[in-house]
């Protein structure tokens, strides 16, 4: 076996740049190794194994389905999935200057806010937003069909607060 002497340049030509994504990958690798070292009962799993098991069970790709598969689930009774999403109270993006025009400052807060549950023609829908200075409301059913109707035809059923709870 032939050996070569180690030759270092006297001066580095350019400083080494570390990309941001390398830092996060390194950190996750450190956390993973520490978890495995401190908890000998833990076992490591890999994405290709989880994908294979999930496809065998014919489950779609979601975080909760991956957790079910990683936990060794096959035909167990599943827990209900509960989503909590946060709804913003004010849309301040409309107050930004638009091409030299004066800011569009909202003068009033409408009674129906986005994601409120409303009723139109006896069916329940989710409110999207007011249009034409509060004369019309955009809303949708199951996030598929969008409608824009006069506000006089719509009845509010439930006003959403900051957190929206949904169960699957």
Secondary structure, 3 states (H helix, E strand, C coil): CCCCCCCCCCCCCCCCCCCHHHHHHHHHHHHHHHHHHHCCCCCCCCHHHHHHHHHHCCCCCCHHHHHHHHCCCCCCCCCCCEEEEECCCCCHHHHCCCCCCCCCCCCCCCCCCCCCEEEECCEEEEEEEEECCCCEEEEEECCCEEEEEEHHHCEEEECCCCEEEEEC
